[in-house]
Amino acid sequence: MSLLQIIKTGMKLKNSAPLLWCVIVALYGLPLNTAAQDVDFDPAFLNSAAGGYIDVSKFSGEYSVPPGVYDADIYLNDSFLSRETVHIKDKDNKSVICFSQTLINLTGFKVALLSAEHQELLRQGKECIALETLDASSSAKFLFSDMRLNIHIPQAHLHNLARGYVDPALWEDGANVLYGSYDNSYFRQEAGKEISESFYSKLNGGINLNGWIFQHSGNWAWSNSNTRGQYTVYSNNLQRDITPLRARLMLGDNSSPGNLFDSFSFRGVQLATAEQMLPDSQRGYAPVVRGIAQTNARVTIRQNQSLIYETTVPPGEFMLNDIYPSGYGGDLQVKVTESDGRETTFSVPYTAISEMLRPGSYRYSMLLGELRNQSANYSPEVYQATIQYGINNWLTGYSGLTGTKNYYAGLIGGAVSTPAGAFALDVTGARFEAGDSSQSGLSIRAGYTKLITATNSSVSLSAYRFSSSGYLSLANAVSLAEIYRRDEDAKVQLSGQPQQRISLTLNQPLGNDNGNFYANGYIERYWDKTGSDVQYQLGYNNSFHSLSYGISINRAKTSTSTETQYMLSLSMPLGTERHAPHVNSYSTKDADGISSQLGVSGNLGTNDRFGYSLGFSRGNMGDNTQNLSASYRLKQAQLSAGYTHGQGFQSYNAGMSGSVVVLPNTWLTSAYTGDTMGIVEAKGAGGASIAGYSDIVINKDGYALVPYLAPYRINKIGIDPEGMPLDVELETTVKQTVPRAGAIVKINYPTKQGRVVLIHAQLPDGEELPFGASVHTDEGQEVGVVAQGGQIYVRLEEKNSHLQVRWGAESQNVCAFDVTLPENNNTRQTHFQRLDTVCH
């Protein structure tokens, strides 16, 4: 009988059998390891009135936890690692913790140290192997009472893995499926006698096949002025991960990265670093912390007075290169606490800018194809290559090359982290040639960011660019080349060529609940225009009790116009209940007058399925508008509808969105959309829901679609058994998966099927069966245990069963009885079947 069954029995009998819970804790609340000291139970504690003693030998010696599947906290060398599923099996009357390839990889154990035989056994995954069998110097102990697995492995046998590292061997390609998502909307407006109607459907879909992912994106639009409708293809592409390179290969339609050059759309082939594949502690920029420990020491790192890192290190030099990135930065305060209590502290400068990378890390991109410009008829061949490399803690270098038949540009630059802030500077040289015409120029770009710790001020001079008069960007060069392609003798000078641009962002928390001030803006000058374009925004946000408020000023100035806008926003809930509605108000003043909006919105129902919004607005000309909208999330799709009424017009809108996944043997629908999903398969478990998504229910065929999985990360997916029939039991309720980006992985949850029976059995003389006696089938399979008052909880697969009850080794300590169940006519079992019988 599994522990889950025992616990279920206790739950059903908890009001009448408190002693049962005490015995369960006494028998199972003990640490388990495969080298445990022998534990002996005195059978007199369970002395049977029926004669003899209850056999508790299986709980003696090294067998202290029943076989089963447990969701436990994993600790490696006394440091928390993760929460994982742990399998325990019975081998030669001993409980053995099974170490799979997944669990071994999670610890960072150097698998190459194992024998070829043990490596093969791990790969096959068919046998339960103890950690001590794999490595005699390592140990594992399971604490049942804490649901904790303590693993101890010598440091020399472990890889130095970054925090959050997931072995690529665990990354899953997913199932072979056809999938699609849709977002449909209908709109109708009536203004006097004029009626306009339109329908828009955005479609995304594709096929996943053996690790290759084909993706399609497009839309279909119809209106009463274009009754034939038109379908527009946004993109078609085929992609696949190149795991050893931590990169992704993409064929077809795509966009170039915009980190060094301006992004553009193209059709061709691209190989680029996929930063998603890196653990979070290796993404972005953070410095490497180096130091020396005299003894086994604890290292703690704080940033802005917050603890961000803690670990233990052996004596000698240490290097910590897996610190999570944190925005603009802020110097790191490092403390080394030796085992004898001595402390050493030092500071590591940390300022970051987007171009910075960690020491030794790199990013690259290479593409070749045809430029896609839907607003022009000219699609020249285009190429681009970029690379960034983190040289050390304070310096990152980067370079790139891009061009077409008529144009090429090269870029070189670097980013520096200093105590005064982080700086980036690069220079781009470009040349354009078409027929007898040619021009060239330079563009210099600089950036700066700084977090001022004393005032918690963040300053970002996000870009300063100076371009010479002959400099052309790729987009401008293509536009010019199209003109020359039509007329080789044309004399053209593009207008609006930028000369200088500077943009600034400032954020200043005022502390002590005094709110937050922010400012951003830019100034831009052009070669062929006098004056400057200026735009800026100043704002302040704060809250008072439950009221949130904000004010802002926006100003935009060009050579021909100036606009200034003032805005006030207010928001507060109407109550403290979970479904209390929110009131939102916005007022705007500009040269045309004052306009305002007032709205009430909220959610209702289980899992916030129903959403609503009611709004009123008054324009600066005194025109009033009222609107009402609602949405409802079904299991299969998301529905929405709205109505707006204004002076001289009214409009209606309706929408439906969702996703569909087609498998070889079934198809699934969902109200949620996403490109990385999971398919839960639990045969017979219809009615159960997905933990965290209680509105996602397993269908009658045993399937459910789970959205929003994190690619290249461990995703734990649990099933809440409430709602499933009693005649089905999940062997495990939690599983984990590591999908690749865009994968749709299948997650199988084994189930046991059999009708649940609560039996009250007595001996022929009217005495109750001995408490703790075991119940077996004729084949020797243990199916239950006798609880207080002779109650037995069993799950039986057969309609007719012959059960034996044993409470000792002697023949007089055995009795048996028959169980005959009524026909169930393929209906779900919703309540316990009860049986009173005599055990002969």
C-alpha positions in Angstrom: 0.0 0.0 0.0 1.4 3.4 -1.0 1.9 6.2 1.5 -0.7 8.2 -0.4 -3.2 5.5 0.2 -2.3 5.3 3.9 -2.7 9.1 4.2 -6.0 9.0 2.4 -7.2 6.3 4.8 -6.2 8.4 7.7 -8.0 11.4 6.2 -11.2 9.5 5.8 -10.9 8.2 9.4 -9.3 11.1 11.1 -12.2 11.9 13.3 -12.4 8.3 14.6 -8.9 7.1 14.5 -6.4 9.6 16.0 -4.1 6.7 17.0 -3.6 5.8 13.3 -2.0 9.2 12.6 0.3 8.6 15.6 1.4 5.2 14.2 2.0 6.6 10.7 4.2 9.3 12.1 6.0 6.8 14.4 6.6 4.3 11.5 7.4 6.8 8.7 8.7 10.0 10.3 12.3 8.7 10.3 15.4 9.6 8.3 16.3 7.2 5.5 19.6 6.5 4.0 21.0 3.3 2.6 23.6 3.1 5.4 21.3 3.9 8.3 21.7 2.4 11.7 19.3 -0.4 12.4 16.0 0.6 13.9 13.9 -1.9 16.0 10.3 -1.6 16.8 8.8 -3.4 19.8 5.8 -5.4 18.4 4.3 -5.5 21.8 3.2 -1.9 21.1 0.7 -3.4 18.6 -0.1 -6.5 20.6 -3.2 -8.1 19.0 -6.2 -9.3 20.9 -6.6 -11.9 18.2 -3.3 -13.5 19.3 0.3 -13.0 18.1 2.0 -9.8 17.2 1.7 -7.5 14.3 4.6 -8.1 11.9 6.6 -4.8 11.9 9.8 -6.3 10.5 9.5 -4.3 7.4 9.9 -1.1 9.4 13.0 -2.4 11.2 16.7 -2.3 10.1 17.4 -0.2 7.0 13.8 -0.1 5.7 12.3 3.0 7.3 10.3 4.8 4.5 7.8 3.1 2.2 8.4 3.0 -1.5 6.8 5.9 -3.3 7.2 9.2 -5.1 7.7 12.3 -2.9 8.0 16.0 -3.7 11.0 17.0 -1.5 13.4 19.8 -0.9 16.9 18.9 -2.2 19.9 20.1 -0.2 23.4 19.7 -1.6 26.2 20.0 1.0 23.7 21.8 3.3 22.7 24.4 0.7 19.2 24.4 -0.8 19.3 23.3 -4.4 15.7 22.8 -5.6 12.4 21.1 -5.0 12.2 17.9 -7.0 10.4 14.6 -7.2 12.2 11.8 -5.3 11.6 8.1 -6.0 12.1 5.5 -3.3 12.0 1.8 -4.0 12.3 -1.4 -2.0 15.3 -3.5 -2.8 16.0 -6.6 -0.7 13.8 -5.3 2.1 15.7 -2.0 2.1 14.5 1.5 1.1 16.7 2.9 -1.6 16.7 6.5 -2.9 16.8 6.3 -6.6 19.3 8.6 -8.3 18.3 9.2 -11.9 20.3 11.0 -14.6 18.1 14.1 -13.9 18.9 14.1 -10.2 22.6 13.5 -10.7 22.8 16.3 -13.3 21.0 18.6 -10.9 23.7 18.2 -8.3 26.5 19.0 -10.9 28.2 15.6 -10.2 31.0 14.9 -12.6 29.5 12.0 -14.4 32.8 11.3 -16.2 34.1 10.0 -12.8 31.6 7.1 -12.9 32.4 3.7 -14.4 31.1 3.0 -17.9 28.6 0.5 -16.5 27.1 3.1 -14.1 27.0 5.7 -16.8 25.1 3.3 -19.0 22.6 2.4 -16.3 21.9 6.1 -15.7 21.3 6.7 -19.4 18.9 3.8 -19.6 17.1 4.9 -16.5 15.6 1.4 -15.9 17.1 0.6 -12.5 17.0 2.2 -9.1 20.6 3.2 -8.3 21.7 4.5 -4.9 24.1 7.4 -4.8 26.4 5.4 -2.6 26.6 2.7 -5.3 27.7 5.4 -7.8 30.2 7.1 -5.5 31.2 5.5 -2.2 32.4 8.9 -0.9 28.9 10.5 -1.3 25.8 10.0 0.7 22.1 10.7 0.6 19.6 10.8 3.5 15.8 11.3 3.2 14.1 13.0 6.1 10.5 12.0 5.8 9.1 14.3 8.5 10.6 17.4 6.7 10.2 16.1 3.1 13.9 16.8 2.6 16.7 15.0 0.8 20.1 15.7 2.1 22.9 15.0 -0.4 26.6 15.2 0.4 29.1 15.0 -2.4 32.8 15.9 -2.1 33.5 19.3 -3.8 36.2 17.7 -6.0 33.4 15.5 -7.6 31.3 18.5 -8.5 31.3 20.8 -11.5 31.4 24.5 -10.8 28.0 25.2 -12.2 26.3 28.6 -12.4 23.2 29.2 -10.3 20.1 28.2 -12.3 22.1 25.9 -14.6 20.0 23.3 -16.3 21.8 20.5 -18.1 21.1 20.7 -21.9 20.6 16.9 -21.8 17.3 17.7 -20.1 16.1 20.2 -22.8 13.1 18.7 -24.6 12.2 19.0 -28.3 8.6 18.3 -27.4 5.9 16.4 -29.2 5.3 16.4 -33.0 2.2 18.6 -33.2 0.2 21.0 -35.4 -0.7 24.2 -33.4 -2.3 27.5 -33.9 -3.5 30.6 -32.1 -6.1 33.2 -33.2 -7.4 36.6 -32.2 -10.6 37.6 -34.0 -12.3 40.9 -33.7 -15.5 42.4 -35.2 -16.3 46.1 -35.3 -19.4 48.0 -36.4 -20.0 51.7 -36.2 -23.2 53.6 -37.0 -22.9 57.4 -37.6 -26.2 58.8 -38.9 -27.0 56.8 -42.0 -23.4 55.7 -42.5 -22.5 52.2 -41.3 -19.0 50.7 -41.4 -18.1 47.2 -40.5 -14.8 45.3 -40.4 -13.5 42.0 -39.3 -9.9 41.3 -38.4 -8.3 37.9 -37.6 -4.7 37.6 -36.5 -3.4 34.0 -37.0 -0.2 32.3 -35.7 0.6 28.7 -36.1 3.0 26.1 -37.2 4.3 22.5 -37.0 6.8 21.1 -34.5 8.6 18.0 -35.9 11.6 16.3 -34.3 13.1 19.5 -33.0 12.4 21.6 -36.1 9.8 24.4 -35.6 7.9 25.9 -38.6 6.1 29.1 -37.7 3.6 31.1 -39.7 2.1 34.5 -38.9 -0.5 36.4 -40.8 -3.9 38.1 -40.8 -7.1 38.2 -42.7 -9.0 41.5 -42.9 -12.5 42.3 -44.3 -14.6 45.4 -44.4 -17.9 46.4 -46.0 -15.8 48.5 -48.4 -13.7 45.5 -49.3 -16.1 42.6 -49.3 -13.6 40.2 -50.8 -11.2 40.5 -47.8 -7.5 40.1 -48.0 -5.0 37.8 -46.3 -1.5 39.2 -45.5 1.4 37.0 -44.6 3.7 38.5 -42.0 6.3 35.7 -41.8 7.1 32.1 -42.5 10.2 30.6 -40.9 11.9 27.3 -39.9 14.1 27.2 -36.8 16.1 24.9 -34.7 18.4 25.1 -31.7 22.1 24.6 -32.2 22.7 23.4 -28.6 26.6 23.2 -28.5 26.8 26.8 -29.7 24.0 28.0 -27.5 22.5 29.5 -30.6 19.5 29.2 -32.9 19.4 28.7 -36.6 16.5 30.3 -38.5 15.6 30.0 -42.1 13.0 32.3 -43.6 11.5 35.6 -42.4 13.0 37.2 -39.4 14.3 40.5 -37.9 17.9 41.3 -37.3 19.1 42.0 -33.7 19.0 45.7 -32.9 21.8 45.8 -30.3 24.5 47.4 -32.5 22.7 48.4 -35.8 19.1 49.4 -36.4 16.9 46.4 -36.7 15.4 45.4 -40.1 13.3 42.6 -41.5 14.8 40.1 -43.9 14.2 36.7 -45.6 17.2 34.4 -45.5 19.3 32.5 -43.0 20.4 33.6 -39.5 22.6 32.0 -36.8 22.5 34.0 -33.6 23.2 33.5 -29.9 20.1 32.5 -28.0 20.5 34.2 -24.6 17.4 32.3 -23.3 19.6 29.2 -23.2 21.9 30.7 -20.6 20.9 30.5 -16.9 19.7 33.8 -15.5 22.9 34.1 -13.5 24.9 34.3 -16.8 22.7 36.7 -18.7 23.3 40.4 -18.9 26.3 41.9 -17.0 27.6 41.5 -13.5 31.2 41.5 -12.3 33.2 38.5 -11.3 34.0 38.6 -7.6 37.4 37.2 -6.6 38.9 36.7 -3.1 40.8 34.4 -0.8 39.5 32.3 2.1 41.8 31.2 4.8 39.4 28.4 6.0 36.1 26.9 5.0 34.3 30.3 4.8 30.9 31.8 4.1 30.8 34.6 1.5 27.9 37.0 1.5 27.4 39.8 -1.1 25.1 42.8 -0.6 24.0 45.5 -3.0 22.2 48.6 -1.8 22.0 46.9 1.6 20.1 43.9 0.2 21.5 40.4 0.3 21.9 39.1 -3.2 24.3 36.2 -2.9 25.5 33.8 -0.3 27.7 30.7 -0.6 30.4 28.6 1.2 33.9 28.2 -0.3 36.9 26.0 0.6 40.2 27.4 1.7 42.2 29.2 -1.1 41.3 31.5 -3.9 37.7 31.7 -5.0 35.9 33.2 -8.0 32.1 33.9 -8.1 30.8 34.4 -11.6 27.1 33.7 -11.3 25.7 36.9 -9.7 22.3 37.9 -11.1 22.2 41.2 -13.1 20.5 44.1 -11.4 19.7 47.0 -13.7 22.0 50.0 -13.4 24.1 48.3 -10.8 25.4 49.6 -7.5 28.7 48.6 -5.9 28.9 45.1 -4.3 29.8 44.8 -0.6 31.5 41.4 -0.1 32.0 39.8 3.3 34.1 36.7 3.9 33.4 35.0 7.3 36.0 32.4 8.2 35.0 29.3 10.2 36.8 30.8 13.3 34.7 34.0 13.1 37.2 36.3 11.5 35.7 38.7 8.9 37.1 40.4 5.8 35.1 42.9 3.8 35.8 44.6 0.4 33.9 46.4 -2.3 33.6 45.5 -6.0 32.5 48.3 -8.4 29.3 47.5 -10.3 27.9 49.9 -12.9 26.2 48.5 -16.0 25.2 49.6 -19.5 23.4 47.6 -22.1 26.5 46.9 -24.1 28.4 45.3 -21.2 28.9 41.6 -20.9 30.3 39.3 -18.2 34.0 38.5 -18.4 34.5 35.6 -20.9 31.0 35.7 -22.3 30.1 36.6 -25.9 27.1 37.2 -28.2 27.1 37.0 -31.9 24.8 37.1 -34.9 25.3 36.3 -38.6 22.7 36.7 -41.3 22.4 36.6 -45.1 19.3 37.2 -47.1 17.0 39.6 -48.8 15.7 42.8 -47.2 12.0 42.8 -46.6 10.5 46.3 -47.0 6.7 46.1 -47.5 6.5 49.8 -48.2 8.9 49.5 -51.2 9.3 47.4 -54.3 13.1 47.1 -53.9 14.4 44.1 -51.9 18.2 44.0 -52.2 20.4 41.3 -50.8 21.6 42.1 -47.3 24.2 40.8 -44.9 25.2 41.4 -41.3 27.6 40.1 -38.6 28.0 41.3 -35.1 29.9 40.2 -32.0 30.3 41.3 -28.4 32.9 39.9 -26.0 33.4 40.5 -22.2 37.1 41.0 -21.9 37.2 41.5 -18.1 35.2 43.0 -15.3 35.4 46.6 -16.6 35.8 46.3 -20.4 33.6 44.8 -23.2 34.5 45.1 -26.9 32.1 44.8 -29.8 32.1 45.1 -33.5 29.8 44.6 -36.5 29.5 44.8 -40.3 26.4 45.2 -42.4 25.6 46.1 -46.0 23.9 45.6 -49.4 25.1 45.7 -53.0 25.3 49.5 -52.9 26.1 50.1 -49.2 28.3 48.8 -46.4 28.9 50.0 -42.8 31.4 48.9 -40.2 31.2 49.5 -36.5 33.7 49.2 -33.6 33.3 50.1 -30.0 33.6 49.3 -26.4 31.9 49.6 -23.0 33.7 50.4 -19.7 32.5 50.0 -16.1 34.1 52.5 -13.7 33.3 53.8 -10.2 32.1 57.0 -11.9 29.6 55.1 -14.0 29.4 52.9 -17.1 30.4 54.4 -20.5 29.9 53.0 -24.1 31.5 54.5 -27.2 31.4 53.3 -30.8 32.1 54.6 -34.3 30.3 53.5 -37.4 31.8 54.2 -40.9 29.4 53.9 -43.9 29.8 54.2 -47.7 27.1 54.3 -50.4 27.7 53.9 -54.2 25.2 53.9 -57.0 26.3 54.5 -60.6 28.4 57.7 -60.6 27.1 58.8 -57.2 28.8 58.0 -53.9 29.0 59.3 -50.4 30.5 58.3 -47.1 30.5 59.4 -43.5 30.9 58.6 -39.8 28.5 58.3 -36.9 29.7 58.5 -33.3 27.5 57.1 -30.5 28.1 57.4 -26.8 26.1 56.2 -23.8 26.4 56.6 -20.0 24.6 55.2 -17.0 25.1 55.7 -13.3 23.3 54.7 -10.1 24.1 57.3 -7.4 23.9 55.1 -4.3 23.7 57.9 -1.8 20.5 59.3 -3.3 19.4 56.1 -5.1 19.3 58.2 -8.3 19.6 56.5 -11.6 20.9 58.5 -14.6 21.0 57.3 -18.1 22.4 59.3 -21.0 21.0 56.6 -23.2 22.4 57.9 -26.5 24.5 60.7 -27.8 25.0 60.5 -31.6 26.8 62.7 -34.0 26.6 61.9 -37.7 28.5 63.6 -40.5 26.6 65.0 -43.5 27.6 62.0 -45.7 26.6 59.3 -43.3 23.6 57.1 -44.3 21.9 54.4 -42.3 20.9 51.2 -44.0 17.3 52.3 -44.3 18.2 55.6 -45.9 20.7 53.9 -48.2 18.1 51.5 -49.5 15.6 54.3 -50.1 18.3 56.2 -52.1 19.3 53.1 -54.0 15.7 52.5 -55.1 15.6 56.1 -56.5 18.8 55.5 -58.5 17.6 52.1 -59.6 14.6 53.9 -61.4 16.7 56.8 -62.6 20.5 56.4 -62.8 21.0 60.1 -63.5 18.9 61.4 -60.6 20.4 64.0 -58.4 19.0 63.3 -55.0 19.6 64.7 -51.5 17.6 62.9 -48.8 15.9 65.3 -46.4 15.7 64.8 -42.6 19.3 63.5 -42.2 20.1 63.6 -38.5 23.1 65.5 -37.3 23.0 65.2 -33.5 20.8 63.5 -31.0 21.0 63.3 -27.3 18.5 61.6 -25.0 18.4 61.5 -21.2 16.6 59.5 -18.6 16.5 60.2 -14.9 14.7 58.4 -12.1 14.7 59.6 -8.5 12.9 57.8 -5.6 12.3 60.4 -2.9 12.2 58.0 0.0 10.0 57.8 3.2 6.8 57.3 1.2 7.5 60.6 -0.6 7.0 59.1 -4.1 9.1 59.0 -7.2 10.2 61.7 -9.7 11.2 60.9 -13.2 12.3 62.8 -16.3 13.1 61.8 -19.9 13.6 63.5 -23.2 15.7 64.1 -26.3 17.0 66.9 -28.5 17.7 66.2 -32.2 19.2 68.4 -34.9 19.2 67.8 -38.7 21.6 68.8 -41.5 19.0 70.3 -43.8 16.7 72.0 -41.2 17.3 74.9 -38.8 16.5 74.6 -35.2 16.0 71.5 -33.1 13.3 68.9 -32.3 12.8 68.8 -28.6 10.6 66.5 -26.6 10.6 65.8 -22.9 8.5 64.5 -20.0 8.5 65.3 -16.3 6.5 63.3 -13.8 5.8 62.5 -10.2 4.0 59.3 -8.8 3.0 58.6 -5.2 0.2 57.1 -3.1 -1.8 58.0 -0.1 -3.4 55.0 1.7 -5.2 53.2 -1.1 -5.2 56.2 -3.5 -2.5 56.2 -6.2 -1.9 59.4 -8.1 0.5 60.9 -10.7 1.1 64.1 -12.5 3.1 64.7 -15.6 4.1 67.3 -18.2 4.8 66.4 -21.8 6.2 69.0 -24.2 7.1 68.5 -27.9 8.7 71.2 -30.0 9.7 71.2 -33.7 10.6 73.9 -36.1 7.0 74.4 -37.0 5.0 73.7 -33.8 5.0 73.5 -30.1 2.7 71.3 -28.0 2.4 71.1 -24.2 0.2 68.6 -22.4 -0.5 68.2 -18.6 -1.9 65.0 -17.2 -3.4 64.0 -13.8 -4.1 60.4 -13.0 -5.9 58.9 -10.0 -6.6 55.2 -9.1 -8.1 53.5 -6.1 -10.0 50.3 -5.2 -13.6 50.6 -3.9 -13.1 48.4 -0.9 -10.7 45.8 0.4 -12.4 42.6 -0.9 -10.6 40.5 -3.5 -13.1 41.4 -6.3 -13.4 45.1 -5.3 -13.6 47.2 -8.4 -11.0 49.9 -9.2 -11.8 53.5 -10.1 -9.5 55.2 -12.6 -9.5 58.8 -13.6 -7.4 60.7 -16.2 -7.5 64.4 -17.0 -5.5 66.0 -19.8 -5.0 69.7 -20.6 -3.5 71.0 -23.8 -3.9 73.9 -26.2 -7.3 72.6 -27.3 -8.8 72.5 -23.8 -9.4 69.9 -21.1 -10.5 66.3 -21.6 -11.2 63.7 -18.9 -12.0 60.1 -18.5 -13.6 58.2 -15.6 -13.7 54.4 -15.5 -14.6 51.5 -13.2 -13.2 48.1 -13.9 -12.8 44.7 -12.1 -13.1 41.0 -12.3 -15.7 38.6 -11.0 -16.2 34.9 -10.6 -14.0 31.9 -9.9 -10.4 32.5 -11.1 -11.5 36.0 -12.3 -13.1 34.5 -15.4 -15.4 37.6 -15.9 -13.9 41.0 -16.5 -15.8 44.3 -16.9 -15.1 47.9 -17.6 -17.5 51.0 -17.5 -16.2 54.3 -18.7 -17.3 57.9 -19.3 -15.2 60.5 -21.1 -15.6 64.2 -22.0 -13.6 65.7 -24.8 -12.1 69.2 -25.0 -15.0 70.3 -27.2 -17.6 69.2 -24.6 -18.5 66.0 -26.4 -19.4 63.1 -24.1 -18.8 59.4 -24.7 -19.9 56.4 -22.7 -18.5 52.9 -23.1 -19.0 49.4 -21.7 -16.9 46.3 -22.2 -16.9 42.8 -20.8 -14.8 39.6 -21.3 -15.3 36.0 -20.2 -12.8 33.2 -20.2 -14.2 29.8 -21.2 -12.2 26.6 -21.1 -11.9 26.7 -24.9 -11.6 30.4 -25.7 -11.6 34.0 -24.4 -14.7 36.0 -25.4 -15.1 39.8 -25.4 -17.7 42.4 -26.3 -18.1 46.2 -26.0 -20.4 49.1 -26.7 -19.6 52.8 -27.2 -22.1 55.7 -27.5 -21.1 59.2 -28.3 -22.5 62.3 -30.0 -23.8 61.3 -33.3 -22.5 57.7 -33.3 -22.5 54.4 -31.6 -20.3 51.4 -32.1 -20.2 47.7 -31.2 -17.3 45.3 -31.0 -16.9 41.6 -30.3 -13.9 39.3 -30.1 -12.7 35.7 -29.6 -9.2 34.4 -29.0 -7.6 31.2 -28.1 -5.3 28.4 -29.3 -5.6 24.9 -30.8 -3.1 22.0 -30.6 -3.6 18.9 -32.8 -2.0 15.6 -31.8 -2.0 12.3 -33.8 -4.9 11.0 -31.6 -6.7 14.0 -30.4 -6.9 17.8 -30.4 -7.0 20.4 -27.6 -8.3 23.9 -27.3 -7.5 26.6 -24.7 -8.4 30.2 -23.9 -4.7 30.9 -23.3 -2.1 31.5 -26.1 1.7 31.1 -26.1 4.5 29.5 -28.1 5.9 27.2 -25.4 3.3 25.0 -23.8 2.8 21.6 -22.2 0.3 18.8 -22.8 -0.7 17.0 -19.7 -1.8 13.4 -20.2 -3.4 11.7 -17.2 -5.7 8.9 -18.4 -9.0 8.7 -16.5 -8.3 11.9 -14.5 -10.9 14.0 -16.2 -12.2 16.7 -13.9 -8.9 17.3 -12.1 -7.3 20.8 -12.6 -3.8 22.1 -13.1 -2.2 23.6 -10.0 -2.0 27.4 -10.5 -4.5 27.3 -13.3 -7.7 26.0 -11.6 -9.7 27.0 -14.7 -7.7 24.6 -16.8 -9.4 21.2 -16.3 -8.3 17.8 -17.7 -10.9 16.7 -20.3 -12.7 13.4 -20.4 -9.9 11.9 -22.6 -7.3 12.7 -20.0 -5.6 15.8 -21.6 -5.1 19.4 -20.7 -3.1 22.2 -22.4 -0.8 24.3 -20.0 0.4 27.7 -21.3 3.4 30.0 -20.5 6.1 27.5 -19.8 9.6 29.0 -19.4 12.0 27.7 -22.0 15.3 26.1 -20.9 14.1 26.3 -17.2 12.7 23.7 -14.9 8.9 24.0 -15.0 7.0 22.1 -12.3 3.5 21.2 -13.2 1.1 19.8 -10.6 -2.3 18.3 -10.8 -5.0 19.1 -8.2 -6.9 15.8 -7.9 -10.1 17.4 -6.6 -12.8 16.8 -9.2 -11.5 13.5 -10.6 -13.3 10.2 -10.0 -12.5 8.1 -6.9 -11.8 5.1 -9.1 -8.7 6.8 -10.5 -5.5 7.5 -8.5 -2.5 9.6 -9.7 0.8 7.8 -9.0 2.4 11.3 -8.8 0.8 14.7 -8.8 3.9 16.8 -9.7 6.2 16.5 -12.7 8.8 18.7 -14.2 9.8 19.5 -17.7 12.4 21.6 -19.5 11.1 22.7 -22.9 13.1 24.3 -25.6 11.7 27.7 -26.9 8.6 27.1 -29.0 8.3 23.4 -28.0 5.0 21.8 -27.0 6.0 19.1 -24.5 4.0 16.1 -23.5 3.9 15.3 -19.8 2.6 11.9 -18.8 1.1 11.3 -15.3 0.6 7.5 -14.7 -2.7 6.6 -13.1 -4.0 3.6 -11.3 -7.6 2.6 -11.9 -9.7 0.6 -9.5 -12.8 1.0 -7.4 -12.3 2.3 -3.9 -13.9 0.2 -1.2 -14.1 0.9 2.6 -14.4 -2.4 4.3 -15.4 -3.2 7.9 -14.2 -6.7 8.6 -14.5 -8.7 11.9 -13.2 -12.1 13.0 -15.8 -14.9 13.3 -16.0 -14.4 17.1 -17.0 -10.7 16.6 -13.6 -9.3 17.5 -12.2 -6.5 15.3 -9.3 -7.4 13.0 -5.9 -6.4 14.5 -4.9 -2.8 14.0 -2.0 -2.6 11.6 -2.5 -6.0 9.9 -1.7 -6.1 6.2 -4.1 -6.9 3.5 -3.0 -8.8 0.4 -4.5 -10.3 -2.8 -4.0 -13.9 -3.7 -1.0 -12.8 -5.9 0.7 -11.4 -2.8 0.2 -7.7 -3.7 -0.3 -5.5 -0.6 -3.5 -3.4 -1.2 -4.2 -2.1 2.3 -3.8 -2.1 6.0 -6.2 -2.5 8.9 -7.0 0.8 10.6 -8.8 1.4 13.9 -12.1 -0.4 14.3 -11.3 -3.0 11.7 -11.6 -0.5 8.8 -9.8 -1.3 5.6 -9.3 1.1 2.6 -8.5 -0.7 -0.6 -8.5 0.0 -4.4 -9.6 -3.1 -6.4 -9.2 -3.5 -10.1 -11.4 -6.6 -10.3 -15.1 -7.0 -9.7 -14.5 -10.2 -7.7 -11.5 -10.3 -5.3 -10.2 -12.7 -2.6 -8.3 -10.8 0.1 -6.1 -12.2 2.9 -5.4 -10.4 6.2 -2.1 -11.3 7.9 -1.0 -10.1 11.3 1.8 -12.6 12.1 3.9 -15.4 10.8 1.8 -18.3 12.1 -1.1 -19.8 10.2 -3.6 -18.9 12.9 -2.7 -15.2 12.2 -4.3 -15.2 8.8 -7.9 -14.9 7.6 -9.6 -14.2 4.3 -12.8 -12.9 2.8 -14.3 -12.3 -0.6 -15.3 -9.0 -2.1 -17.9 -8.8 -4.9 -18.6 -5.4 -6.3 -21.7 -4.3 -8.3 -21.5 -3.5 -12.0 -20.3 0.1 -12.5 -21.7 0.5 -16.0 -18.6 2.6 -17.0 -19.7 5.5 -14.7 -17.4 7.7 -12.6 -17.1 6.6 -9.0 -18.2 9.6 -6.9 -18.5 8.0 -3.4 -17.0 5.2 -1.4 -18.5 1.7 -1.7 -18.9 0.3 1.7 -18.8 -3.4 2.7 -19.3 -5.2 6.0 -17.9 -8.8 6.1 -16.5 -11.5 8.3 -12.9 -12.6 7.8 -12.6 -16.4 8.1 
